[in-house]
Structures are given as structure tokens and as C-alpha cells.
Amino acid sequence: MANVVDPGPTDTGWMSADQRAEFSRWTVGDRVGQPEDCANLVRFLGSAEGGWVNGQRLHSNGGLR
């Protein structure tokens, strides 16, 4: 089995200041994602503790609404 991680809008250098501000309004934490946000979830999924999570689409997007 495998999992899929949907990171939502993640600031990897492609966003303009206007895009960053707009996407920030759509999340619970009023910020855009950073690469480490998604990486933390992937690290968990690859660990022994995350081994029971399979066949899922996981949203690591700050509650994007």
C-alpha cells in the first residue's frame, strides 16, 4: 500500500507576496505551508509509528478551506 500527501499551497519560492497573502487567508494558521510541514508528515508515515497508516490521502495543508 501507499499513501498520498496533499501539501496544499507550499512556499518553495514560487509564490509572489500577493499569492502568499491570499493563500494565508485560506488556512487556519493564517500562513502558507513550508516544505518542512509536509516533510514532518512524510517522516512520520515512513517511521514505525506511521506503519499502520496505509492507502490514505492525507492533507498537510493547514486546514485549507
PAGU-923195 format. One record per residue: y, z, x negated of N, C-alpha, C in turn; residue in one letter; residue number from 1. Coordinates in Angstrom, 1 decimal, decimal comma. Each point is the difference from the previous one (the first is absolute). Layout:
REM residues N
<fiza n_v="Y" n_w="Z" n_u="X" ca_v="Y" ca_w="Z" ca_u="X" c_v="Y" c_w="Z" c_u="X" r="a" k="NUM"/>
...
//
This chain:
REM residues 65
<fiza n_v="-1,2" n_w="0,0" n_u="-0,8" ca_v="1,2" ca_w="0,0" ca_u="0,8" c_v="1,2" c_w="0,0" c_u="-0,9" r="m" k="1"/>
<fiza n_v="1,1" n_w="-0,3" n_u="0,7" ca_v="1,3" ca_w="0,0" ca_u="-0,7" c_v="1,1" c_w="0,4" c_u="0,9" r="a" k="2"/>
<fiza n_v="1,1" n_w="0,4" n_u="-0,5" ca_v="1,2" ca_w="0,4" ca_u="0,7" c_v="1,1" c_w="-1,0" c_u="-0,3" r="n" k="3"/>
<fiza n_v="1,0" n_w="0,0" n_u="0,9" ca_v="1,2" ca_w="-0,8" ca_u="-0,2" c_v="1,2" c_w="0,9" c_u="0,1" r="v" k="4"/>
<fiza n_v="0,9" n_w="-0,1" n_u="-0,9" ca_v="1,2" ca_w="0,8" ca_u="0,0" c_v="1,2" c_w="-0,8" c_u="0,3" r="v" k="5"/>
<fiza n_v="0,7" n_w="0,3" n_u="1,1" ca_v="1,2" ca_w="-0,7" ca_u="0,4" c_v="1,2" c_w="0,9" c_u="-0,5" r="d" k="6"/>
<fiza n_v="0,7" n_w="-0,5" n_u="-1,1" ca_v="1,0" ca_w="0,9" ca_u="-0,6" c_v="1,4" c_w="-0,1" c_u="0,7" r="p" k="7"/>
<fiza n_v="0,2" n_w="-0,9" n_u="1,0" ca_v="1,3" ca_w="-0,2" ca_u="0,6" c_v="1,0" c_w="-0,4" c_u="-1,1" r="g" k="8"/>
<fiza n_v="1,3" n_w="0,1" n_u="0,4" ca_v="1,0" ca_w="-0,4" ca_u="-1,0" c_v="0,1" c_w="0,9" c_u="-1,2" r="p" k="9"/>
<fiza n_v="-0,4" n_w="-0,6" n_u="-1,1" ca_v="0,0" ca_w="0,8" ca_u="-1,3" c_v="1,0" c_w="-0,6" c_u="-1,0" r="t" k="10"/>
<fiza n_v="0,8" n_w="0,8" n_u="-0,5" ca_v="1,0" ca_w="-0,4" ca_u="-1,0" c_v="-0,6" c_w="-0,3" c_u="-1,3" r="d" k="11"/>
<fiza n_v="-0,3" n_w="-1,2" n_u="-0,3" ca_v="-0,6" ca_w="-0,4" ca_u="-1,3" c_v="1,0" c_w="-0,9" c_u="-0,7" r="t" k="12"/>
<fiza n_v="1,3" n_w="0,1" n_u="0,4" ca_v="1,0" ca_w="-0,8" ca_u="-0,6" c_v="0,5" c_w="-1,2" c_u="0,7" r="g" k="13"/>
<fiza n_v="-0,7" n_w="-0,3" n_u="1,1" ca_v="0,4" ca_w="-1,2" ca_u="0,8" c_v="1,0" c_w="0,2" c_u="1,0" r="w" k="14"/>
<fiza n_v="0,3" n_w="1,2" n_u="0,4" ca_v="0,9" ca_w="0,3" ca_u="1,1" c_v="1,5" c_w="0,0" c_u="-0,4" r="m" k="15"/>
<fiza n_v="0,8" n_w="-0,5" n_u="0,8" ca_v="1,4" ca_w="0,1" ca_u="-0,2" c_v="0,4" c_w="1,4" c_u="0,6" r="s" k="16"/>
<fiza n_v="1,2" n_w="0,4" n_u="-0,3" ca_v="0,5" ca_w="1,3" ca_u="0,5" c_v="0,0" c_w="0,0" c_u="1,5" r="a" k="17"/>
<fiza n_v="0,4" n_w="-1,1" n_u="0,6" ca_v="0,0" ca_w="-0,1" ca_u="1,5" c_v="-1,4" c_w="0,2" c_u="0,5" r="d" k="18"/>
<fiza n_v="-0,9" n_w="-0,7" n_u="-0,6" ca_v="-1,4" ca_w="0,1" ca_u="0,5" c_v="-0,5" c_w="1,4" c_u="-0,1" r="q" k="19"/>
<fiza n_v="0,2" n_w="0,6" n_u="-1,2" ca_v="-0,4" ca_w="1,4" ca_u="-0,2" c_v="0,6" c_w="0,9" c_u="1,1" r="r" k="20"/>
<fiza n_v="1,2" n_w="-0,1" n_u="0,3" ca_v="0,7" ca_w="0,8" ca_u="1,0" c_v="-0,6" c_w="-0,2" c_u="1,4" r="a" k="21"/>
<fiza n_v="-0,3" n_w="-1,3" n_u="0,3" ca_v="-0,6" ca_w="-0,3" ca_u="1,3" c_v="-1,4" c_w="0,5" c_u="0,1" r="e" k="22"/>
<fiza n_v="-0,8" n_w="-0,2" n_u="-0,9" ca_v="-1,4" ca_w="0,5" ca_u="0,0" c_v="0,0" c_w="1,5" c_u="0,1" r="f" k="23"/>
<fiza n_v="0,9" n_w="0,7" n_u="-0,7" ca_v="0,0" ca_w="1,4" ca_u="-0,1" c_v="0,2" c_w="0,6" c_u="1,4" r="s" k="24"/>
<fiza n_v="0,8" n_w="-0,7" n_u="0,9" ca_v="0,3" ca_w="0,4" ca_u="1,3" c_v="-1,3" c_w="0,0" c_u="0,9" r="r" k="25"/>
<fiza n_v="-1,0" n_w="-0,7" n_u="-0,4" ca_v="-1,2" ca_w="-0,2" ca_u="0,8" c_v="-1,1" c_w="1,0" c_u="-0,4" r="w" k="26"/>
<fiza n_v="0,2" n_w="0,9" n_u="-1,0" ca_v="-1,0" ca_w="0,9" ca_u="-0,4" c_v="0,4" c_w="1,4" c_u="0,3" r="t" k="27"/>
<fiza n_v="-1,0" n_w="0,9" n_u="0,1" ca_v="0,2" ca_w="1,4" ca_u="0,4" c_v="0,8" c_w="0,7" c_u="-1,2" r="v" k="28"/>
<fiza n_v="-0,3" n_w="-0,3" n_u="-1,2" ca_v="0,7" ca_w="0,6" ca_u="-1,1" c_v="1,3" c_w="-0,6" c_u="-0,4" r="g" k="29"/>
<fiza n_v="0,4" n_w="-1,0" n_u="0,7" ca_v="1,3" ca_w="-0,7" ca_u="-0,2" c_v="0,1" c_w="-0,5" c_u="-1,5" r="d" k="30"/>
<fiza n_v="-1,1" n_w="-0,6" n_u="-0,4" ca_v="0,0" ca_w="-0,6" ca_u="-1,3" c_v="-1,1" c_w="-1,1" c_u="0,0" r="r" k="31"/>
<fiza n_v="0,0" n_w="-0,9" n_u="-0,9" ca_v="-1,0" ca_w="-1,0" ca_u="-0,1" c_v="-1,1" c_w="0,5" c_u="-1,0" r="v" k="32"/>
<fiza n_v="-1,1" n_w="-0,6" n_u="0,1" ca_v="-1,1" ca_w="0,4" ca_u="-0,8" c_v="0,2" c_w="-0,3" c_u="-1,5" r="g" k="33"/>
<fiza n_v="-0,6" n_w="0,8" n_u="-0,8" ca_v="0,0" ca_w="-0,2" ca_u="-1,5" c_v="-1,5" c_w="-0,4" c_u="-0,3" r="q" k="34"/>
<fiza n_v="-0,2" n_w="-0,7" n_u="-1,1" ca_v="-1,4" ca_w="-0,4" ca_u="-0,4" c_v="-0,9" c_w="1,2" c_u="-0,1" r="p" k="35"/>
<fiza n_v="0,5" n_w="1,1" n_u="-0,5" ca_v="-0,9" ca_w="1,2" ca_u="-0,1" c_v="-0,4" c_w="0,6" c_u="1,3" r="e" k="36"/>
<fiza n_v="0,7" n_w="-0,3" n_u="1,1" ca_v="-0,4" ca_w="0,5" ca_u="1,3" c_v="-1,4" c_w="-0,6" c_u="0,4" r="d" k="37"/>
<fiza n_v="-0,1" n_w="-1,3" n_u="-0,1" ca_v="-1,2" ca_w="-0,7" ca_u="0,3" c_v="-1,1" c_w="0,3" c_u="-1,1" r="c" k="38"/>
<fiza n_v="0,4" n_w="0,1" n_u="-1,2" ca_v="-0,9" ca_w="0,3" ca_u="-1,1" c_v="-0,7" c_w="1,3" c_u="0,2" r="a" k="39"/>
<fiza n_v="0,7" n_w="1,0" n_u="0,5" ca_v="-0,6" ca_w="1,3" ca_u="0,3" c_v="-1,1" c_w="-0,1" c_u="1,0" r="n" k="40"/>
<fiza n_v="0,2" n_w="-0,8" n_u="1,0" ca_v="-1,0" ca_w="-0,2" ca_u="1,0" c_v="-1,2" c_w="-0,7" c_u="-0,5" r="l" k="41"/>
<fiza n_v="0,2" n_w="-1,1" n_u="-0,8" ca_v="-1,1" ca_w="-0,7" ca_u="-0,6" c_v="-0,8" c_w="0,9" c_u="-1,0" r="v" k="42"/>
<fiza n_v="0,8" n_w="0,8" n_u="-0,7" ca_v="-0,7" ca_w="1,0" ca_u="-1,0" c_v="-0,9" c_w="0,9" c_u="0,8" r="r" k="43"/>
<fiza n_v="0,4" n_w="0,5" n_u="1,2" ca_v="-0,8" ca_w="0,8" ca_u="0,8" c_v="-1,2" c_w="-0,7" c_u="0,5" r="f" k="44"/>
<fiza n_v="0,2" n_w="-1,2" n_u="0,5" ca_v="-1,1" ca_w="-0,8" ca_u="0,5" c_v="-1,1" c_w="-0,3" c_u="-1,1" r="l" k="45"/>
<fiza n_v="0,4" n_w="-0,1" n_u="-1,2" ca_v="-0,9" ca_w="-0,3" ca_u="-1,1" c_v="-0,6" c_w="1,3" c_u="-0,6" r="g" k="46"/>
<fiza n_v="0,4" n_w="1,1" n_u="0,5" ca_v="-0,6" ca_w="1,3" ca_u="-0,5" c_v="-1,2" c_w="0,4" c_u="0,8" r="s" k="47"/>
<fiza n_v="-0,7" n_w="1,0" n_u="-0,5" ca_v="-1,1" ca_w="0,6" ca_u="0,7" c_v="0,4" c_w="0,6" c_u="1,4" r="a" k="48"/>
<fiza n_v="1,2" n_w="0,5" n_u="0,0" ca_v="0,5" ca_w="0,6" ca_u="1,3" c_v="0,2" c_w="-1,1" c_u="1,1" r="e" k="49"/>
<fiza n_v="0,4" n_w="-1,2" n_u="-0,4" ca_v="0,2" ca_w="-1,0" ca_u="0,9" c_v="-1,2" c_w="-0,9" c_u="0,3" r="g" k="50"/>
<fiza n_v="-1,1" n_w="0,3" n_u="-0,6" ca_v="-1,2" ca_w="-0,8" ca_u="0,1" c_v="-0,5" c_w="-0,2" c_u="1,4" r="g" k="51"/>
<fiza n_v="0,3" n_w="0,9" n_u="0,9" ca_v="-0,5" ca_w="-0,1" ca_u="1,4" c_v="0,8" c_w="-0,9" c_u="0,9" r="w" k="52"/>
<fiza n_v="1,2" n_w="-0,4" n_u="-0,5" ca_v="0,9" ca_w="-0,8" ca_u="0,8" c_v="-0,4" c_w="-1,5" c_u="-0,4" r="v" k="53"/>
<fiza n_v="-0,5" n_w="-0,7" n_u="1,0" ca_v="-0,4" ca_w="-1,4" ca_u="-0,2" c_v="0,3" c_w="-0,8" c_u="1,2" r="n" k="54"/>
<fiza n_v="0,3" n_w="-1,3" n_u="-0,2" ca_v="0,2" ca_w="-1,0" ca_u="1,0" c_v="1,3" c_w="0,3" c_u="0,8" r="g" k="55"/>
<fiza n_v="1,0" n_w="0,5" n_u="-0,6" ca_v="1,2" ca_w="0,4" ca_u="0,7" c_v="1,2" c_w="-0,9" c_u="-0,5" r="q" k="56"/>
<fiza n_v="1,0" n_w="-0,2" n_u="0,9" ca_v="1,3" ca_w="-0,5" ca_u="-0,3" c_v="0,9" c_w="1,2" c_u="0,0" r="r" k="57"/>
<fiza n_v="0,5" n_w="0,4" n_u="-1,2" ca_v="0,9" ca_w="1,1" ca_u="-0,1" c_v="1,4" c_w="-0,4" c_u="-0,2" r="l" k="58"/>
<fiza n_v="0,9" n_w="0,7" n_u="0,6" ca_v="1,4" ca_w="-0,3" ca_u="-0,1" c_v="0,7" c_w="1,0" c_u="-0,9" r="h" k="59"/>
<fiza n_v="0,5" n_w="-0,4" n_u="-1,1" ca_v="0,7" ca_w="0,8" ca_u="-0,9" c_v="1,4" c_w="-0,4" c_u="0,0" r="s" k="60"/>
<fiza n_v="0,7" n_w="0,2" n_u="1,2" ca_v="1,3" ca_w="-0,7" ca_u="0,2" c_v="1,1" c_w="1,0" c_u="0,5" r="n" k="61"/>
<fiza n_v="-0,2" n_w="1,2" n_u="-0,2" ca_v="1,0" ca_w="1,0" ca_u="0,4" c_v="0,3" c_w="0,1" c_u="1,5" r="g" k="62"/>
<fiza n_v="-1,0" n_w="-0,4" n_u="0,8" ca_v="0,1" ca_w="0,1" ca_u="1,4" c_v="0,9" c_w="-1,2" c_u="0,6" r="g" k="63"/>
<fiza n_v="-0,1" n_w="-1,1" n_u="-0,7" ca_v="0,8" ca_w="-1,2" ca_u="0,4" c_v="-0,1" c_w="-0,2" c_u="1,5" r="l" k="64"/>
<fiza n_v="1,1" n_w="-0,1" n_u="0,7" ca_v="0,0" ca_w="-0,2" ca_u="1,4" c_v="0,8" c_w="-1,2" c_u="0,4" r="r" k="65"/>
//
